[in-house]
């Protein structure tokens, strides 16, 4: 129901009001589910996640080829296994490196072998960066170089993921780093890298990046997340950069929302990324 909630919140109409031409291509559907199992007994819904990853990956690739700025709505963050691998495949066709800004409370770096919860929304980053441990999944056609990733807002990481982050070289600004350095300098340093490499930038925004006081509609709330002002500032800086080429809006569970406040906030953040300002800045004349 996540995509439906975004539509009800008025995302297409808001983007149209900002001057964008918007085409809603409807909901993705999974391919035929394979008959698979895994040696890790914790793993759940493996057949469905494999089917969805294959389907969404193909759909994302076709959308990236067909439009200037595909937006993917969800739903469980496992969707990004498909969305990022799909847009990265298109970037490879264009001979441009794929970069990813991961705005999330979690690193989502588990594999089928390391997950203890069995929730595969904790695995997409490991998948689309080409890590081993995804038996039965389609191999990503263009794995994202982990050194081309930046994670912000991280505040819930287990020991296996901590080791993995260090091993593969992902840049991580957890909430302590943001408290100490602010949002602007870390984000701009990453955007400078994207610009210097003539890269394409995918932004994946998970509801739990935000503090649950302002965004309760997610099943994985972690206290101490980004504030309203921090989140809008990130989106405005991203818009000003002109570097973003695709977007995930993920992990919205409308059944956990309070008077649609999370859906409306996520929609407002998307609007900021596409050019809307909380306050318009005018140049003073004398």
C-alpha positions in Angstrom: 0.0 0.0 0.0 3.0 2.3 0.1 2.8 3.5 -3.5 -0.9 4.1 -3.2 -0.3 6.3 -0.1 2.1 8.4 -2.1 -0.4 8.8 -4.8 -3.1 9.8 -2.4 -0.7 12.3 -0.8 -0.6 14.0 -4.2 2.9 13.3 -5.3 2.2 13.3 -9.1 0.2 16.5 -8.9 2.8 18.3 -6.8 5.5 17.5 -9.3 3.3 18.6 -12.1 2.8 21.9 -10.3 6.5 22.3 -10.2 6.6 22.1 -14.0 7.5 18.4 -14.4 5.8 16.1 -16.9 4.8 13.1 -14.8 3.8 9.7 -16.1 2.5 7.0 -13.6 3.4 3.7 -15.1 1.5 1.8 -12.4 2.6 -0.9 -10.0 5.3 -3.4 -10.7 4.3 -7.1 -10.4 6.7 -10.0 -9.6 7.8 -12.6 -12.0 6.9 -16.2 -11.4 8.2 -17.1 -7.9 11.0 -19.7 -8.0 10.9 -22.8 -5.7 13.9 -22.1 -3.6 15.2 -22.6 -0.1 18.3 -21.6 1.9 20.6 -23.2 4.5 19.9 -20.2 6.8 16.6 -21.1 8.5 16.0 -17.5 9.5 15.5 -16.4 5.8 11.9 -15.5 5.1 10.0 -14.9 1.8 13.1 -15.8 -0.3 11.0 -16.8 -3.3 9.0 -13.6 -3.3 12.1 -11.4 -2.9 13.9 -13.1 -5.7 10.9 -12.7 -8.0 10.4 -9.0 -7.1 14.1 -8.2 -7.5 14.2 -9.7 -11.0 10.9 -7.9 -12.0 11.8 -4.5 -10.4 15.3 -4.7 -11.8 14.0 -5.1 -15.4 11.4 -2.4 -14.9 13.9 0.0 -13.4 16.2 -0.5 -16.4 13.5 0.2 -18.9 12.3 3.3 -17.0 15.8 4.6 -16.7 16.1 4.3 -20.5 12.7 5.9 -21.2 12.7 8.9 -18.9 14.9 11.6 -17.5 14.2 10.9 -13.8 12.5 7.7 -12.7 11.0 7.6 -9.2 10.3 4.3 -7.5 7.7 4.1 -4.7 7.5 1.5 -1.9 7.1 -0.4 0.1 9.8 -2.6 1.6 13.4 -1.3 1.1 14.3 -4.7 -0.5 12.8 -3.0 -3.6 16.2 -1.2 -3.9 17.9 -4.5 -4.8 16.0 -4.1 -8.1 15.8 -0.3 -8.5 19.5 0.3 -8.0 20.7 -2.6 -10.1 18.3 -1.5 -12.9 19.5 2.1 -13.0 23.1 1.0 -12.6 22.7 -1.1 -15.7 21.6 1.9 -17.6 24.5 4.0 -16.3 26.8 1.3 -17.5 25.2 1.6 -21.0 26.0 5.3 -20.9 29.6 4.6 -19.7 29.0 6.6 -16.5 29.7 5.4 -13.0 26.7 4.9 -10.7 26.8 6.6 -7.3 24.2 6.0 -4.5 23.2 8.2 -1.6 21.6 5.9 1.0 19.5 7.8 3.5 18.6 5.3 6.1 18.9 4.3 9.8 20.4 1.0 8.6 23.2 -0.1 6.3 21.2 -3.0 4.8 24.4 -4.9 4.2 23.4 -8.4 5.3 23.5 -11.4 2.9 21.3 -14.5 3.0 24.0 -16.1 5.2 24.5 -13.3 7.8 20.9 -12.2 8.4 19.6 -13.3 11.8 16.2 -11.7 11.5 15.5 -13.2 8.1 14.1 -9.9 6.9 15.5 -9.4 3.4 14.9 -5.6 3.5 18.3 -5.7 5.3 20.1 -7.0 2.3 19.7 -4.8 -0.8 23.0 -2.9 -0.5 25.0 -6.1 -0.3 23.1 -7.4 -3.3 23.5 -4.4 -5.7 27.2 -3.9 -4.7 27.8 -7.4 -6.0 28.6 -9.1 -2.6 28.5 -12.9 -2.5 25.8 -14.8 -0.6 22.8 -14.4 -2.8 22.2 -17.8 -4.2 19.2 -18.0 -6.5 19.1 -14.2 -7.2 19.9 -12.9 -10.7 23.4 -11.5 -10.7 23.4 -7.7 -11.0 24.5 -6.7 -14.5 26.4 -3.7 -13.3 27.3 -3.9 -9.6 27.7 -0.6 -7.9 31.3 0.1 -6.6 30.9 0.3 -2.8 33.4 3.2 -2.9 30.7 5.1 -4.9 28.2 4.9 -2.0 27.6 7.4 0.8 25.3 6.5 3.7 23.8 9.2 5.9 21.7 9.0 9.1 23.0 5.5 10.1 22.3 4.6 13.7 21.4 0.9 13.8 24.2 -1.4 12.7 25.1 -4.9 14.0 28.6 -6.3 14.3 28.5 -8.2 11.0 27.5 -5.1 9.1 30.1 -3.0 10.8 32.8 -5.4 9.6 31.4 -5.4 6.1 31.3 -1.6 5.9 35.0 -1.4 6.8 35.9 -4.2 4.4 34.3 -2.9 1.2 34.9 0.9 1.7 31.5 2.5 1.9 31.5 6.1 3.1 29.2 6.3 6.2 28.1 9.4 8.1 26.2 8.2 11.1 24.2 10.4 13.3 27.1 11.2 15.5 29.1 12.4 12.5 26.1 14.6 11.5 25.8 16.0 15.0 29.5 16.9 14.9 29.8 18.1 11.3 26.3 19.0 10.3 24.7 17.9 7.0 26.2 20.3 4.5 29.9 19.5 4.5 29.6 15.7 4.3 27.0 15.9 1.6 28.8 18.4 -0.5 32.0 16.4 -0.2 30.2 13.4 -1.7 28.5 15.4 -4.4 31.9 16.8 -5.4 33.1 13.2 -6.0 30.0 12.5 -8.1 30.6 15.6 -10.2 34.3 15.0 -10.7 33.6 11.4 -12.0 30.7 12.6 -14.3 28.6 10.1 -12.4 24.9 9.4 -12.1 23.4 9.7 -8.7 20.6 7.5 -7.3 19.1 8.7 -4.0 17.4 6.0 -1.8 15.3 7.6 1.0 14.0 5.3 3.7 11.3 6.6 6.0 13.4 5.5 9.0 16.1 7.9 8.0 13.7 10.4 9.7 13.1 10.7 13.4 10.0 8.6 14.2 8.4 11.6 16.0 7.9 13.2 12.5 7.7 10.0 10.5 6.0 7.1 12.4 4.8 5.1 9.4 7.6 2.5 9.3 8.0 -0.9 11.0 11.7 -0.3 11.8 11.7 3.0 13.7 15.0 4.0 15.4 15.0 7.1 17.6 17.4 10.0 16.9 16.8 10.3 13.2 17.0 13.3 10.9 14.8 16.3 11.7 12.4 18.1 9.4 14.9 20.9 8.7 17.9 18.5 8.1 15.9 16.4 5.7 14.6 19.4 3.6 18.1 20.9 3.5 19.5 17.6 2.1 16.8 17.6 -0.6 17.4 21.3 -1.5 21.2 20.8 -1.8 20.6 17.7 -4.0 18.3 19.8 -6.2 20.8 22.6 -6.5 23.5 20.1 -7.4 21.7 18.9 -10.5 23.3 15.5 -10.1 20.4 13.3 -9.0 19.1 11.0 -11.8 16.8 8.6 -9.9 15.0 8.3 -6.6 13.6 5.7 -4.2 10.9 6.6 -1.7 10.9 3.5 0.5 9.5 1.8 3.6 6.2 3.7 3.9 3.7 1.6 5.7 0.4 3.6 5.7 -1.1 1.3 8.3 1.3 2.7 10.9 0.8 6.4 9.9 -0.9 9.1 11.9 -3.3 11.1 9.8 -1.0 10.5 6.8 1.7 12.7 8.3 4.5 10.5 7.0 3.2 10.2 3.5 2.8 13.9 3.3 6.3 14.6 4.7 7.9 12.2 2.3 6.0 13.8 -0.5 7.1 17.2 0.6 10.7 16.0 0.7 10.4 14.7 -2.9 9.0 18.1 -3.9 12.1 19.8 -2.4 14.3 17.5 -4.4 12.4 18.5 -7.5 12.7 22.2 -6.9 10.2 23.4 -4.3 11.5 25.5 -1.4 10.2 25.8 2.1 10.9 29.5 1.7 11.9 31.1 -1.6 15.1 33.0 -1.5 15.0 36.3 -3.3 17.9 38.5 -4.2 17.6 41.9 -2.5 18.0 44.9 -4.7 19.2 48.3 -3.4 
